[in-house]
Amino acid sequence: MDPGAGPSQRFAFELRQEADRITYRAMARDTGYSLTTLSRGGRQ
């Protein structure tokens, strides 16, 4: 994805960058889903 290709691409690129820093443990805490559920979902 090329962040220089336009505002939508830049936004998507930035979201992906941010998502790479979020751990399953933090997502579980914030969403109410278990760590196991999130981990299994991430592998599908």
MOPAC internal coordinates of N, CA, C and O (Angstrom, degrees):
PM7 1SCF
backbone

  N    0.0000 0     0.00 0     0.00 0    0    0    0
  C    1.4393 1     0.00 0     0.00 0    1    0    0
  C    1.5248 1   108.40 1     0.00 0    2    1    0
  O    1.2310 1   120.87 1   -50.08 1    3    2    1
  N    1.2875 1   115.94 1   129.92 1    3    2    1
  C    1.4584 1   121.58 1  -177.21 1    5    3    2
  C    1.5294 1   110.14 1  -100.16 1    6    5    3
  O    1.2310 1   119.50 1   -71.87 1    7    6    5
  N    1.3379 1   118.55 1   108.13 1    7    6    5
  C    1.4624 1   120.76 1  -178.62 1    9    7    6
  C    1.5186 1   113.20 1   -65.92 1   10    9    7
  O    1.2310 1   119.95 1   164.48 1   11   10    9
  N    1.3279 1   117.70 1   -15.52 1   11   10    9
  C    1.4503 1   121.17 1   179.05 1   13   11   10
  C    1.5290 1   113.13 1   -87.22 1   14   13   11
  O    1.2310 1   120.41 1   179.46 1   15   14   13
  N    1.3327 1   116.82 1    -0.54 1   15   14   13
  C    1.4615 1   120.77 1  -175.64 1   17   15   14
  C    1.5272 1   113.53 1   -81.14 1   18   17   15
  O    1.2310 1   120.19 1   170.88 1   19   18   17
  N    1.3131 1   117.23 1    -9.12 1   19   18   17
  C    1.4668 1   119.72 1   179.46 1   21   19   18
  C    1.5094 1   111.10 1   151.00 1   22   21   19
  O    1.2310 1   120.41 1    -7.21 1   23   22   21
  N    1.3178 1   116.83 1   172.79 1   23   22   21
  C    1.4599 1   120.41 1  -175.42 1   25   23   22
  C    1.5332 1   113.64 1   -64.18 1   26   25   23
  O    1.2310 1   119.78 1   141.83 1   27   26   25
  N    1.3245 1   118.03 1   -38.17 1   27   26   25
  C    1.4674 1   119.91 1   179.83 1   29   27   26
  C    1.5216 1   110.91 1   -66.25 1   30   29   27
  O    1.2310 1   120.65 1   136.65 1   31   30   29
  N    1.3161 1   116.36 1   -43.35 1   31   30   29
  C    1.4579 1   120.17 1   179.47 1   33   31   30
  C    1.5230 1   110.92 1   -65.76 1   34   33   31
  O    1.2310 1   120.45 1   140.94 1   35   34   33
  N    1.3240 1   116.75 1   -39.06 1   35   34   33
  C    1.4662 1   120.40 1   178.04 1   37   35   34
  C    1.5247 1   110.49 1   -63.80 1   38   37   35
  O    1.2310 1   120.48 1   136.34 1   39   38   37
  N    1.3366 1   116.70 1   -43.66 1   39   38   37
  C    1.4688 1   121.18 1   179.09 1   41   39   38
  C    1.5256 1   110.49 1   -61.03 1   42   41   39
  O    1.2310 1   120.24 1   132.97 1   43   42   41
  N    1.3413 1   117.15 1   -47.03 1   43   42   41
  C    1.4626 1   120.82 1   179.29 1   45   43   42
  C    1.5199 1   111.15 1   -62.19 1   46   45   43
  O    1.2310 1   120.49 1   138.82 1   47   46   45
  N    1.3204 1   116.67 1   -41.18 1   47   46   45
  C    1.4669 1   121.22 1   178.44 1   49   47   46
  C    1.5254 1   110.68 1   -60.58 1   50   49   47
  O    1.2310 1   120.24 1   134.81 1   51   50   49
  N    1.3248 1   117.15 1   -45.19 1   51   50   49
  C    1.4618 1   121.41 1  -179.40 1   53   51   50
  C    1.5255 1   111.77 1   -65.87 1   54   53   51
  O    1.2310 1   120.11 1   142.70 1   55   54   53
  N    1.3335 1   117.39 1   -37.30 1   55   54   53
  C    1.4579 1   120.17 1   176.34 1   57   55   54
  C    1.5173 1   111.37 1   -62.93 1   58   57   55
  O    1.2310 1   121.13 1   137.47 1   59   58   57
  N    1.3354 1   115.45 1   -42.53 1   59   58   57
  C    1.4653 1   119.07 1   179.40 1   61   59   58
  C    1.5287 1   111.07 1   -65.47 1   62   61   59
  O    1.2310 1   120.27 1   141.94 1   63   62   61
  N    1.3163 1   117.10 1   -38.06 1   63   62   61
  C    1.4644 1   120.73 1   178.40 1   65   63   62
  C    1.5308 1   109.86 1   -62.58 1   66   65   63
  O    1.2310 1   120.76 1   136.11 1   67   66   65
  N    1.3141 1   116.16 1   -43.89 1   67   66   65
  C    1.4619 1   120.65 1  -179.69 1   69   67   66
  C    1.5248 1   111.04 1   -66.88 1   70   69   67
  O    1.2310 1   120.30 1   139.65 1   71   70   69
  N    1.3099 1   117.04 1   -40.35 1   71   70   69
  C    1.4597 1   121.24 1  -178.89 1   73   71   70
  C    1.5191 1   111.38 1   -63.55 1   74   73   71
  O    1.2310 1   119.75 1   149.01 1   75   74   73
  N    1.3079 1   118.08 1   -30.99 1   75   74   73
  C    1.4626 1   121.12 1   179.54 1   77   75   74
  C    1.5226 1   112.16 1   -65.70 1   78   77   75
  O    1.2310 1   119.86 1   161.23 1   79   78   77
  N    1.3137 1   117.87 1   -18.77 1   79   78   77
  C    1.4666 1   121.06 1  -178.50 1   81   79   78
  C    1.5239 1   113.01 1   -95.89 1   82   81   79
  O    1.2310 1   119.56 1   172.39 1   83   82   81
  N    1.3267 1   118.45 1    -7.61 1   83   82   81
  C    1.4562 1   121.87 1  -178.11 1   85   83   82
  C    1.5262 1   109.10 1   -88.99 1   86   85   83
  O    1.2310 1   120.59 1   -49.63 1   87   86   85
  N    1.3105 1   116.49 1   130.37 1   87   86   85
  C    1.4593 1   120.46 1   179.60 1   89   87   86
  C    1.5281 1   110.29 1   -90.76 1   90   89   87
  O    1.2310 1   121.00 1   -20.93 1   91   90   89
  N    1.3258 1   115.70 1   159.07 1   91   90   89
  C    1.4620 1   119.49 1   176.03 1   93   91   90
  C    1.5281 1   110.23 1   -61.05 1   94   93   91
  O    1.2310 1   120.21 1   144.69 1   95   94   93
  N    1.3029 1   117.21 1   -35.31 1   95   94   93
  C    1.4611 1   120.99 1  -179.75 1   97   95   94
  C    1.5308 1   110.53 1   -63.07 1   98   97   95
  O    1.2310 1   120.38 1   136.75 1   99   98   97
  N    1.3203 1   116.88 1   -43.25 1   99   98   97
  C    1.4649 1   120.85 1   178.30 1  101   99   98
  C    1.5247 1   110.93 1   -66.67 1  102  101   99
  O    1.2310 1   120.57 1   138.75 1  103  102  101
  N    1.3347 1   116.51 1   -41.25 1  103  102  101
  C    1.4675 1   119.06 1   178.06 1  105  103  102
  C    1.5176 1   111.14 1   -63.94 1  106  105  103
  O    1.2310 1   120.17 1   140.42 1  107  106  105
  N    1.3357 1   117.27 1   -39.58 1  107  106  105
  C    1.4629 1   120.99 1   178.66 1  109  107  106
  C    1.5202 1   110.28 1   -62.20 1  110  109  107
  O    1.2310 1   120.41 1   136.16 1  111  110  109
  N    1.3018 1   116.82 1   -43.84 1  111  110  109
  C    1.4647 1   121.49 1   179.14 1  113  111  110
  C    1.5278 1   110.78 1   -62.24 1  114  113  111
  O    1.2310 1   120.22 1   137.92 1  115  114  113
  N    1.3194 1   117.18 1   -42.08 1  115  114  113
  C    1.4641 1   121.56 1  -175.20 1  117  115  114
  C    1.5242 1   114.19 1   -79.60 1  118  117  115
  O    1.2310 1   120.01 1   153.89 1  119  118  117
  N    1.3418 1   117.59 1   -26.11 1  119  118  117
  C    1.4622 1   119.84 1  -174.12 1  121  119  118
  C    1.5205 1   114.09 1  -104.73 1  122  121  119
  O    1.2310 1   120.31 1   160.02 1  123  122  121
  N    1.3225 1   117.01 1   -19.98 1  123  122  121
  C    1.4586 1   119.34 1  -176.68 1  125  123  122
  C    1.5248 1   113.18 1    88.74 1  126  125  123
  O    1.2310 1   119.96 1   176.88 1  127  126  125
  N    1.3374 1   117.68 1    -3.12 1  127  126  125
  C    1.4550 1   120.89 1   174.88 1  129  127  126
  C    1.5240 1   108.69 1   -85.44 1  130  129  127
  O    1.2310 1   121.15 1   -27.36 1  131  130  129
  N    1.3351 1   115.40 1   152.64 1  131  130  129
  C    1.4564 1   118.21 1  -179.90 1  133  131  130
  C    1.5259 1   110.83 1   -73.49 1  134  133  131
  O    1.2310 1   121.34 1   -22.65 1  135  134  133
  N    1.3136 1   115.04 1   157.35 1  135  134  133
  C    1.4567 1   122.03 1   176.61 1  137  135  134
  C    1.5290 1   110.23 1   -58.59 1  138  137  135
  O    1.2310 1   120.41 1   138.80 1  139  138  137
  N    1.3216 1   116.83 1   -41.20 1  139  138  137
  C    1.4635 1   121.96 1   179.73 1  141  139  138
  C    1.5238 1   111.36 1   -63.10 1  142  141  139
  O    1.2310 1   120.15 1   135.40 1  143  142  141
  N    1.3273 1   117.33 1   -44.60 1  143  142  141
  C    1.4646 1   121.53 1   179.73 1  145  143  142
  C    1.5189 1   111.19 1   -60.62 1  146  145  143
  O    1.2310 1   120.47 1   133.60 1  147  146  145
  N    1.3221 1   116.70 1   -46.40 1  147  146  145
  C    1.4582 1   120.34 1  -179.92 1  149  147  146
  C    1.5155 1   111.54 1   -65.33 1  150  149  147
  O    1.2310 1   120.49 1   139.26 1  151  150  149
  N    1.3086 1   116.67 1   -40.74 1  151  150  149
  C    1.4625 1   120.85 1   179.75 1  153  151  150
  C    1.5141 1   110.66 1   -63.68 1  154  153  151
  O    1.2310 1   120.22 1   135.24 1  155  154  153
  N    1.3156 1   117.18 1   -44.76 1  155  154  153
  C    1.4695 1   120.76 1   178.78 1  157  155  154
  C    1.5302 1   110.65 1   -63.80 1  158  157  155
  O    1.2310 1   120.10 1   139.25 1  159  158  157
  N    1.3090 1   117.42 1   -40.75 1  159  158  157
  C    1.4608 1   121.55 1   179.44 1  161  159  158
  C    1.5235 1   111.76 1   -64.82 1  162  161  159
  O    1.2310 1   120.54 1   146.26 1  163  162  161
  N    1.3165 1   116.58 1   -33.74 1  163  162  161
  C    1.4535 1   120.69 1  -179.75 1  165  163  162
  C    1.5172 1   114.02 1   -71.55 1  166  165  163
  O    1.2310 1   120.59 1   161.48 1  167  166  165
  N    1.3265 1   116.48 1   -18.52 1  167  166  165
  C    1.4661 1   120.46 1  -179.65 1  169  167  166
  C    1.5236 1   113.21 1   -90.25 1  170  169  167
  O    1.2310 1   120.35 1   170.20 1  171  170  169
  N    1.3096 1   116.93 1    -9.80 1  171  170  169
  C    1.4793 1   119.35 1  -176.38 1  173  171  170
  C    1.4848 1   111.42 1   -85.42 1  174  173  171
  O    1.2310 1   120.10 1   180.00 1  175  174  173

